[in-house]
Amino acid sequence: MNNNNPSLDLIDFVETQILPRYADFDRAHGMEHVTRVVRRSLALAKTTGADINMVYVVAAYHDLGLSGPRAVHHLTSGKILMQDARLKRWFSPDQLKIMKEAVEDHRASASHAPRSIYGKIVAEADRDLAPEVVFRRVIQFGLDNYPDIDREGQWKRFKSHLENKYAATGYIRLWIQGSENERNLKALREILVNPKQLRQWFEQCYEQTVGAE
C-alpha cells in the first residue's frame, strides 16, 4: 500500500460515487468544503502516521448525513459509512468501526474528545479557522437556510453564532496541538472582541457572497 496517497481504485470510487453527493448540500457544506476537509485530512495523516486510506474515506463521508436532519448529521454520516458494503473491498470490520466512530466524533459541538486519531484528524480538518473562511461560510449558511432574514437580521445571526462557537467561552475544541487552527483561532478571537472590526468583516464578506450569486 502507498503510505503517501490513497489507493487509486479507492480514489476513483470516492471521487465518482461519494464526493458528488455534496453538490446537494448548502454552500457552506458543499464540494468546496469537503474538498478542503479531504486535503487537510490527508496532510494531517502524513504528520500523524495514520492510515491514509482510512483518513481519506472518513473525510469523504463526514457530512453525508446532511441529507437528513442537521442536528444528528454526524450520527447519520457514521451510519451511511458503516452500511456502505462497497467499503468492505478495502477495509476490515474493525477498521470500518473506527472510521464510523471518527465520523460521529467530528462535530464541533461534541461533548467528548474523539475516540481515535482518525476522529481527531477529521475534526481538526473540518475546522478551517482562517477568519475569512469562517466568516464567509457563516454568511453562506445564513443566506441559504434563512433567506427571509434581512441584512441586519443576518448580521445578528452571524454575530451570535460566532460568539457562541468561536469566542473564548465558545464550544469549539481543537484536538491536535500546534496546528494552523490554533493560530487562526487566536486571530479570529481577536476580531470577535472588536465589534467595529467584526462588522467591517461582515459587510465585506456579505457583499462578496451576495455578489457571487
DRENPA-3360 file (N, C-alpha, C; in nm, 2 decimals, always signed):
BEGIN
1 = MNNNNPSL = +0.08/-0.12/+0.00/+0.00/+0.00/+0.00/+0.09/+0.12/+0.00 ~ +0.05/+0.22/-0.08/+0.12/+0.35/-0.08/+0.08/+0.43/+0.05 ~ +0.18/+0.46/+0.13/+0.16/+0.53/+0.26/+0.14/+0.68/+0.24 ~ +0.17/+0.73/+0.12/+0.17/+0.87/+0.10/+0.04/+0.92/+0.04 ~ -0.03/+0.83/-0.04/-0.16/+0.87/-0.10/-0.25/+0.75/-0.10 ~ -0.38/+0.78/-0.10/-0.48/+0.67/-0.10/-0.46/+0.59/-0.23 ~ -0.51/+0.46/-0.22/-0.50/+0.37/-0.34/-0.58/+0.43/-0.45 ~ -0.54/+0.41/-0.57/-0.60/+0.47/-0.69/-0.74/+0.42/-0.71;
9 = DLIDFVET = -0.77/+0.29/-0.68/-0.91/+0.24/-0.70/-1.00/+0.30/-0.60 ~ -0.95/+0.33/-0.48/-1.03/+0.39/-0.37/-1.06/+0.54/-0.41 ~ -0.96/+0.61/-0.46/-0.98/+0.75/-0.51/-1.09/+0.75/-0.62 ~ -1.08/+0.66/-0.71/-1.18/+0.66/-0.82/-1.32/+0.64/-0.76 ~ -1.33/+0.55/-0.67/-1.47/+0.52/-0.61/-1.52/+0.64/-0.54 ~ -1.43/+0.70/-0.45/-1.48/+0.82/-0.37/-1.51/+0.94/-0.46 ~ -1.43/+0.96/-0.56/-1.45/+1.08/-0.65/-1.57/+1.07/-0.74 ~ -1.61/+0.95/-0.77/-1.72/+0.93/-0.87/-1.85/+0.90/-0.79;
17 = QILPRYAD = -1.84/+0.83/-0.68/-1.96/+0.78/-0.61/-2.00/+0.86/-0.48 ~ -1.90/+0.92/-0.42/-1.92/+0.98/-0.28/-1.92/+1.14/-0.29 ~ -1.81/+1.19/-0.33/-1.80/+1.34/-0.33/-1.91/+1.41/-0.41 ~ -1.95/+1.36/-0.52/-2.06/+1.44/-0.59/-2.19/+1.46/-0.51 ~ -2.21/+1.38/-0.41/-2.33/+1.39/-0.33/-2.33/+1.52/-0.25 ~ -2.22/+1.58/-0.23/-2.21/+1.71/-0.16/-2.27/+1.83/-0.24 ~ -2.28/+1.81/-0.37/-2.34/+1.91/-0.46/-2.49/+1.94/-0.42 ~ -2.55/+1.85/-0.34/-2.69/+1.87/-0.30/-2.70/+1.95/-0.17;
25 = FDRAHGME = -2.59/+1.98/-0.10/-2.59/+2.05/+0.03/-2.57/+2.20/+0.01 ~ -2.60/+2.27/+0.12/-2.58/+2.42/+0.11/-2.43/+2.45/+0.09 ~ -2.41/+2.58/+0.05/-2.28/+2.62/+0.00/-2.17/+2.60/+0.11 ~ -2.21/+2.62/+0.24/-2.11/+2.60/+0.35/-2.07/+2.46/+0.37 ~ -2.14/+2.37/+0.31/-2.11/+2.22/+0.33/-2.10/+2.15/+0.19 ~ -2.08/+2.23/+0.09/-2.08/+2.17/-0.05/-1.94/+2.11/-0.09 ~ -1.92/+2.11/-0.22/-1.80/+2.05/-0.28/-1.67/+2.12/-0.23 ~ -1.68/+2.25/-0.22/-1.56/+2.33/-0.18/-1.52/+2.28/-0.04;
33 = HVTRVVRR = -1.62/+2.27/+0.05/-1.59/+2.23/+0.19/-1.53/+2.09/+0.20 ~ -1.60/+1.99/+0.14/-1.55/+1.86/+0.15/-1.41/+1.84/+0.09 ~ -1.39/+1.91/-0.02/-1.26/+1.90/-0.09/-1.15/+1.95/+0.01 ~ -1.18/+2.06/+0.08/-1.09/+2.12/+0.17/-1.06/+2.03/+0.29 ~ -1.17/+1.96/+0.34/-1.15/+1.87/+0.45/-1.07/+1.75/+0.41 ~ -1.09/+1.70/+0.29/-1.01/+1.59/+0.24/-0.87/+1.63/+0.24 ~ -0.84/+1.74/+0.18/-0.70/+1.78/+0.16/-0.63/+1.80/+0.29 ~ -0.70/+1.87/+0.39/-0.64/+1.89/+0.52/-0.62/+1.76/+0.60;
41 = SLALAKTT = -0.72/+1.67/+0.58/-0.71/+1.54/+0.65/-0.59/+1.46/+0.60 ~ -0.57/+1.46/+0.47/-0.45/+1.38/+0.41/-0.32/+1.44/+0.46 ~ -0.31/+1.57/+0.47/-0.19/+1.64/+0.52/-0.17/+1.60/+0.67 ~ -0.27/+1.59/+0.75/-0.26/+1.55/+0.89/-0.23/+1.41/+0.90 ~ -0.28/+1.32/+0.81/-0.25/+1.18/+0.82/-0.10/+1.16/+0.80 ~ -0.03/+1.24/+0.71/+0.11/+1.22/+0.69/+0.19/+1.26/+0.81 ~ +0.14/+1.35/+0.89/+0.22/+1.40/+1.00/+0.19/+1.32/+1.13 ~ +0.08/+1.24/+1.13/+0.05/+1.16/+1.25/+0.07/+1.01/+1.23;
49 = GADINMVY = +0.10/+0.97/+1.10/+0.12/+0.83/+1.08/-0.01/+0.75/+1.06 ~ -0.12/+0.81/+1.06/-0.25/+0.74/+1.04/-0.26/+0.67/+0.91 ~ -0.34/+0.57/+0.90/-0.37/+0.50/+0.77/-0.43/+0.60/+0.67 ~ -0.36/+0.62/+0.56/-0.41/+0.72/+0.46/-0.54/+0.69/+0.40 ~ -0.57/+0.56/+0.37/-0.69/+0.52/+0.31/-0.81/+0.54/+0.41 ~ -0.79/+0.51/+0.53/-0.89/+0.53/+0.63/-0.93/+0.68/+0.65 ~ -0.82/+0.76/+0.66/-0.84/+0.90/+0.67/-0.92/+0.96/+0.56 ~ -0.88/+0.92/+0.44/-0.94/+0.96/+0.32/-1.09/+0.94/+0.32;
57 = VVAAYHDL = -1.13/+0.82/+0.35/-1.27/+0.78/+0.35/-1.35/+0.85/+0.46 ~ -1.29/+0.86/+0.58/-1.36/+0.94/+0.69/-1.39/+1.08/+0.65 ~ -1.29/+1.14/+0.59/-1.31/+1.28/+0.54/-1.42/+1.29/+0.43 ~ -1.42/+1.20/+0.34/-1.52/+1.20/+0.23/-1.66/+1.18/+0.28 ~ -1.68/+1.10/+0.38/-1.81/+1.06/+0.43/-1.86/+1.15/+0.54 ~ -1.78/+1.24/+0.60/-1.80/+1.30/+0.73/-1.93/+1.38/+0.73 ~ -1.98/+1.44/+0.62/-2.10/+1.52/+0.62/-2.21/+1.47/+0.54 ~ -2.21/+1.34/+0.50/-2.31/+1.29/+0.41/-2.45/+1.28/+0.48;
65 = GLSGPRAV = -2.44/+1.28/+0.61/-2.57/+1.28/+0.69/-2.65/+1.41/+0.68 ~ -2.59/+1.51/+0.62/-2.67/+1.63/+0.59/-2.78/+1.61/+0.50 ~ -2.79/+1.49/+0.44/-2.91/+1.46/+0.36/-3.03/+1.44/+0.45 ~ -3.01/+1.44/+0.58/-3.12/+1.43/+0.68/-3.11/+1.54/+0.78 ~ -3.17/+1.53/+0.90/-3.17/+1.63/+1.00/-3.03/+1.68/+1.04 ~ -3.00/+1.81/+1.03/-2.87/+1.86/+1.06/-2.82/+1.82/+1.20 ~ -2.92/+1.83/+1.30/-2.88/+1.81/+1.44/-2.81/+1.67/+1.47 ~ -2.84/+1.57/+1.39/-2.79/+1.44/+1.41/-2.71/+1.40/+1.28;
73 = HHLTSGKI = -2.66/+1.49/+1.20/-2.60/+1.45/+1.08/-2.47/+1.37/+1.10 ~ -2.40/+1.40/+1.21/-2.28/+1.33/+1.23/-2.30/+1.18/+1.26 ~ -2.41/+1.15/+1.33/-2.45/+1.01/+1.36/-2.50/+0.94/+1.23 ~ -2.58/+1.02/+1.15/-2.63/+0.97/+1.02/-2.51/+0.94/+0.93 ~ -2.41/+1.03/+0.93/-2.30/+1.01/+0.84/-2.22/+0.88/+0.88 ~ -2.21/+0.85/+1.01/-2.15/+0.73/+1.05/-2.22/+0.61/+1.01 ~ -2.36/+0.61/+1.01/-2.44/+0.50/+0.97/-2.42/+0.48/+0.82 ~ -2.42/+0.59/+0.74/-2.40/+0.58/+0.60/-2.27/+0.51/+0.57;
81 = LMQDARLK = -2.16/+0.54/+0.63/-2.03/+0.48/+0.61/-2.04/+0.33/+0.65 ~ -2.09/+0.30/+0.77/-2.09/+0.17/+0.82/-2.18/+0.07/+0.73 ~ -2.28/+0.13/+0.67/-2.38/+0.05/+0.59/-2.34/+0.04/+0.44 ~ -2.23/+0.11/+0.40/-2.19/+0.10/+0.26/-2.10/-0.02/+0.24 ~ -2.16/-0.13/+0.19/-2.10/-0.26/+0.18/-1.98/-0.25/+0.08 ~ -1.98/-0.15/-0.01/-1.87/-0.14/-0.11/-1.74/-0.12/-0.04 ~ -1.74/-0.06/+0.08/-1.61/-0.03/+0.15/-1.54/-0.15/+0.20 ~ -1.62/-0.27/+0.21/-1.55/-0.39/+0.25/-1.44/-0.44/+0.16;
89 = RWFSPDQL = -1.44/-0.38/+0.04/-1.34/-0.42/-0.05/-1.20/-0.37/+0.00 ~ -1.20/-0.26/+0.07/-1.07/-0.20/+0.12/-1.05/-0.22/+0.27 ~ -1.15/-0.24/+0.35/-1.14/-0.23/+0.49/-1.20/-0.34/+0.57 ~ -1.13/-0.38/+0.68/-1.18/-0.48/+0.77/-1.30/-0.43/+0.86 ~ -1.38/-0.52/+0.92/-1.48/-0.47/+1.01/-1.43/-0.38/+1.12 ~ -1.31/-0.42/+1.17/-1.26/-0.33/+1.28/-1.22/-0.19/+1.23 ~ -1.17/-0.19/+1.11/-1.13/-0.05/+1.05/-1.26/+0.03/+1.03 ~ -1.36/-0.04/+0.98/-1.49/+0.03/+0.95/-1.55/+0.09/+1.08;
97 = KIMKEAVE = -1.54/+0.01/+1.19/-1.59/+0.06/+1.31/-1.52/+0.18/+1.36 ~ -1.39/+0.18/+1.35/-1.31/+0.30/+1.39/-1.35/+0.42/+1.30 ~ -1.37/+0.40/+1.17/-1.40/+0.50/+1.08/-1.54/+0.56/+1.11 ~ -1.63/+0.47/+1.14/-1.77/+0.52/+1.17/-1.76/+0.61/+1.30 ~ -1.69/+0.56/+1.40/-1.68/+0.64/+1.52/-1.61/+0.78/+1.49 ~ -1.51/+0.78/+1.40/-1.44/+0.90/+1.37/-1.54/+1.00/+1.31 ~ -1.62/+0.95/+1.21/-1.72/+1.04/+1.15/-1.82/+1.09/+1.26 ~ -1.86/+1.01/+1.35/-1.95/+1.05/+1.45/-1.89/+1.16/+1.54;
105 = DHRASASH = -1.76/+1.15/+1.56/-1.69/+1.24/+1.65/-1.64/+1.37/+1.59 ~ -1.67/+1.39/+1.47/-1.61/+1.51/+1.40/-1.68/+1.64/+1.44 ~ -1.80/+1.64/+1.50/-1.88/+1.76/+1.51/-1.82/+1.85/+1.62 ~ -1.82/+1.98/+1.59/-1.75/+2.08/+1.68/-1.82/+2.09/+1.81 ~ -1.95/+2.06/+1.82/-2.02/+2.07/+1.95/-2.02/+1.94/+2.03 ~ -1.94/+1.85/+1.99/-1.94/+1.72/+2.06/-1.89/+1.74/+2.20 ~ -1.95/+1.67/+2.30/-1.92/+1.69/+2.44/-1.80/+1.61/+2.48 ~ -1.75/+1.53/+2.40/-1.63/+1.44/+2.43/-1.53/+1.45/+2.33;
113 = APRSIYGK = -1.41/+1.41/+2.37/-1.29/+1.41/+2.27/-1.32/+1.29/+2.17 ~ -1.27/+1.31/+2.05/-1.28/+1.20/+1.95/-1.21/+1.07/+2.01 ~ -1.26/+0.96/+1.97/-1.22/+0.83/+2.03/-1.09/+0.78/+1.97 ~ -1.05/+0.83/+1.86/-0.93/+0.78/+1.79/-0.86/+0.90/+1.72 ~ -0.74/+0.87/+1.67/-0.66/+0.97/+1.60/-0.74/+1.00/+1.47 ~ -0.82/+0.91/+1.42/-0.90/+0.94/+1.30/-1.01/+1.04/+1.32 ~ -1.07/+1.03/+1.44/-1.17/+1.13/+1.47/-1.11/+1.27/+1.50 ~ -0.99/+1.27/+1.56/-0.92/+1.39/+1.58/-0.88/+1.46/+1.45;
121 = IVAEADRD = -0.83/+1.38/+1.36/-0.79/+1.43/+1.23/-0.91/+1.50/+1.15 ~ -1.02/+1.43/+1.14/-1.13/+1.48/+1.06/-1.19/+1.60/+1.14 ~ -1.19/+1.60/+1.27/-1.25/+1.71/+1.35/-1.16/+1.83/+1.33 ~ -1.03/+1.81/+1.33/-0.94/+1.92/+1.30/-0.95/+1.98/+1.16 ~ -0.95/+1.88/+1.06/-0.96/+1.92/+0.92/-1.09/+1.99/+0.89 ~ -1.20/+1.96/+0.97/-1.33/+2.02/+0.94/-1.33/+2.17/+0.99 ~ -1.24/+2.21/+1.07/-1.24/+2.34/+1.13/-1.13/+2.42/+1.06 ~ -1.16/+2.47/+0.94/-1.07/+2.57/+0.87/-1.10/+2.70/+0.94;
129 = LAPEVVFR = -1.02/+2.75/+1.03/-1.04/+2.86/+1.11/-0.98/+2.99/+1.06 ~ -0.93/+2.99/+0.94/-0.89/+3.12/+0.88/-1.01/+3.21/+0.89 ~ -1.00/+3.33/+0.95/-1.11/+3.42/+0.97/-1.20/+3.44/+0.85 ~ -1.14/+3.47/+0.74/-1.22/+3.50/+0.62/-1.31/+3.38/+0.58 ~ -1.25/+3.26/+0.59/-1.32/+3.13/+0.55/-1.44/+3.11/+0.65 ~ -1.41/+3.13/+0.78/-1.52/+3.12/+0.88/-1.63/+3.22/+0.85 ~ -1.60/+3.34/+0.83/-1.70/+3.45/+0.81/-1.78/+3.42/+0.69 ~ -1.72/+3.38/+0.58/-1.79/+3.35/+0.45/-1.88/+3.24/+0.47;
137 = RVIQFGLD = -1.84/+3.13/+0.53/-1.92/+3.01/+0.55/-2.05/+3.04/+0.64 ~ -2.03/+3.12/+0.74/-2.14/+3.16/+0.83/-2.24/+3.24/+0.75 ~ -2.20/+3.33/+0.67/-2.29/+3.41/+0.59/-2.36/+3.32/+0.48 ~ -2.28/+3.24/+0.42/-2.34/+3.15/+0.32/-2.45/+3.06/+0.38 ~ -2.42/+3.01/+0.50/-2.52/+2.92/+0.57/-2.65/+3.00/+0.60 ~ -2.63/+3.12/+0.65/-2.74/+3.21/+0.68/-2.83/+3.24/+0.56 ~ -2.76/+3.28/+0.45/-2.84/+3.31/+0.33/-2.91/+3.19/+0.27 ~ -2.85/+3.08/+0.28/-2.91/+2.96/+0.22/-3.02/+2.90/+0.30;
145 = NYPDIDRE = -3.01/+2.91/+0.44/-3.10/+2.85/+0.52/-3.21/+2.94/+0.59 ~ -3.18/+3.07/+0.58/-3.27/+3.17/+0.63/-3.28/+3.29/+0.53 ~ -3.33/+3.26/+0.41/-3.33/+3.36/+0.30/-3.43/+3.47/+0.33 ~ -3.52/+3.46/+0.42/-3.62/+3.56/+0.45/-3.57/+3.67/+0.55 ~ -3.45/+3.64/+0.61/-3.40/+3.73/+0.71/-3.33/+3.85/+0.63 ~ -3.35/+3.97/+0.67/-3.29/+4.08/+0.60/-3.14/+4.10/+0.64 ~ -3.07/+4.19/+0.59/-2.93/+4.21/+0.61/-2.90/+4.23/+0.76 ~ -2.97/+4.31/+0.83/-2.95/+4.33/+0.97/-2.97/+4.20/+1.05;
153 = GQWKRFKS = -3.07/+4.13/+1.01/-3.10/+4.00/+1.08/-2.99/+3.90/+1.05 ~ -2.93/+3.90/+0.93/-2.82/+3.82/+0.90/-2.70/+3.86/+0.99 ~ -2.68/+3.99/+1.01/-2.57/+4.03/+1.09/-2.59/+3.98/+1.24 ~ -2.71/+3.99/+1.29/-2.73/+3.94/+1.43/-2.71/+3.79/+1.44 ~ -2.75/+3.72/+1.34/-2.73/+3.57/+1.34/-2.58/+3.54/+1.33 ~ -2.51/+3.61/+1.24/-2.37/+3.60/+1.22/-2.29/+3.62/+1.35 ~ -2.32/+3.73/+1.42/-2.25/+3.77/+1.54/-2.28/+3.67/+1.65 ~ -2.41/+3.63/+1.67/-2.45/+3.54/+1.77/-2.38/+3.40/+1.75;
161 = HLENKYAA = -2.38/+3.35/+1.63/-2.32/+3.22/+1.60/-2.17/+3.22/+1.63 ~ -2.10/+3.33/+1.58/-1.96/+3.33/+1.60/-1.92/+3.34/+1.75 ~ -2.00/+3.42/+1.83/-1.97/+3.43/+1.97/-2.00/+3.29/+2.04 ~ -2.10/+3.23/+2.00/-2.14/+3.10/+2.07/-2.04/+2.99/+2.04 ~ -1.98/+2.99/+1.92/-1.89/+2.88/+1.88/-1.75/+2.91/+1.90 ~ -1.70/+3.03/+1.86/-1.56/+3.06/+1.85/-1.50/+3.15/+1.95 ~ -1.58/+3.22/+2.03/-1.53/+3.30/+2.14/-1.45/+3.22/+2.24 ~ -1.38/+3.28/+2.33/-1.30/+3.21/+2.43/-1.39/+3.12/+2.52;
169 = TGYIRLWI = -1.52/+3.16/+2.53/-1.61/+3.08/+2.61/-1.70/+2.99/+2.52 ~ -1.67/+2.99/+2.39/-1.75/+2.91/+2.29/-1.72/+2.76/+2.31 ~ -1.80/+2.68/+2.23/-1.79/+2.54/+2.24/-1.69/+2.47/+2.16 ~ -1.62/+2.54/+2.06/-1.53/+2.47/+1.98/-1.41/+2.42/+2.06 ~ -1.36/+2.30/+2.02/-1.24/+2.25/+2.08/-1.15/+2.19/+1.97 ~ -1.02/+2.21/+1.99/-0.92/+2.16/+1.90/-0.85/+2.05/+1.96 ~ -0.81/+1.95/+1.88/-0.76/+1.82/+1.93/-0.62/+1.79/+1.89 ~ -0.56/+1.87/+1.80/-0.42/+1.84/+1.76/-0.34/+1.97/+1.79;
177 = QGSENERN = -0.24/+1.96/+1.89/-0.17/+2.08/+1.93/-0.07/+2.13/+1.82 ~ -0.05/+2.26/+1.82/+0.05/+2.31/+1.73/+0.00/+2.33/+1.59 ~ -0.13/+2.31/+1.57/-0.19/+2.32/+1.43/-0.21/+2.46/+1.39 ~ -0.23/+2.47/+1.26/-0.26/+2.60/+1.20/-0.39/+2.66/+1.26 ~ -0.48/+2.57/+1.29/-0.60/+2.61/+1.35/-0.59/+2.68/+1.48 ~ -0.49/+2.65/+1.56/-0.46/+2.72/+1.69/-0.43/+2.87/+1.66 ~ -0.35/+2.89/+1.56/-0.31/+3.03/+1.53/-0.43/+3.10/+1.47 ~ -0.50/+3.04/+1.38/-0.62/+3.10/+1.32/-0.73/+3.13/+1.43;
185 = LKALREIL = -0.75/+3.04/+1.52/-0.85/+3.07/+1.62/-0.81/+3.19/+1.71 ~ -0.68/+3.20/+1.74/-0.64/+3.32/+1.81/-0.67/+3.45/+1.74 ~ -0.64/+3.45/+1.61/-0.67/+3.57/+1.52/-0.82/+3.59/+1.52 ~ -0.90/+3.49/+1.51/-1.04/+3.50/+1.50/-1.10/+3.56/+1.63 ~ -1.05/+3.52/+1.74/-1.09/+3.57/+1.87/-1.05/+3.72/+1.89 ~ -0.94/+3.76/+1.83/-0.90/+3.90/+1.84/-1.00/+3.99/+1.76 ~ -1.06/+3.93/+1.65/-1.16/+4.01/+1.58/-1.29/+4.01/+1.65 ~ -1.33/+3.90/+1.72/-1.46/+3.89/+1.78/-1.47/+3.99/+1.90;
193 = VNPKQLRQ = -1.36/+4.03/+1.96/-1.37/+4.12/+2.07/-1.36/+4.27/+2.03 ~ -1.36/+4.29/+1.90/-1.36/+4.42/+1.84/-1.48/+4.44/+1.75 ~ -1.59/+4.48/+1.81/-1.72/+4.49/+1.73/-1.71/+4.57/+1.60 ~ -1.64/+4.68/+1.60/-1.63/+4.75/+1.48/-1.56/+4.67/+1.37 ~ -1.45/+4.61/+1.40/-1.38/+4.53/+1.31/-1.46/+4.41/+1.26 ~ -1.54/+4.35/+1.35/-1.62/+4.24/+1.31/-1.73/+4.28/+1.22 ~ -1.79/+4.40/+1.24/-1.89/+4.44/+1.15/-1.83/+4.47/+1.01 ~ -1.71/+4.53/+1.01/-1.65/+4.55/+0.88/-1.63/+4.42/+0.80;
201 = WFEQCYEQ = -1.58/+4.32/+0.87/-1.57/+4.19/+0.81/-1.70/+4.13/+0.76 ~ -1.81/+4.15/+0.83/-1.94/+4.10/+0.79/-1.98/+4.17/+0.66 ~ -1.97/+4.31/+0.66/-2.01/+4.38/+0.54/-1.93/+4.34/+0.42 ~ -1.80/+4.32/+0.44/-1.72/+4.28/+0.32/-1.75/+4.15/+0.27 ~ -1.77/+4.05/+0.36/-1.80/+3.91/+0.32/-1.94/+3.90/+0.27 ~ -2.03/+3.98/+0.33/-2.17/+3.97/+0.28/-2.18/+4.02/+0.14 ~ -2.11/+4.13/+0.11/-2.12/+4.19/-0.03/-2.06/+4.09/-0.13 ~ -1.95/+4.03/-0.09/-1.88/+3.93/-0.18/-1.97/+3.81/-0.20;
209 = TVGAE = -2.04/+3.76/-0.10/-2.12/+3.65/-0.11/-2.25/+3.67/-0.19 ~ -2.31/+3.78/-0.16/-2.43/+3.82/-0.24/-2.39/+3.85/-0.39 ~ -2.28/+3.91/-0.40/-2.24/+3.95/-0.54/-2.20/+3.83/-0.63 ~ -2.17/+3.72/-0.56/-2.13/+3.59/-0.63/-2.25/+3.51/-0.67 ~ -2.37/+3.55/-0.62/-2.49/+3.47/-0.65/-2.54/+3.50/-0.79;
% end
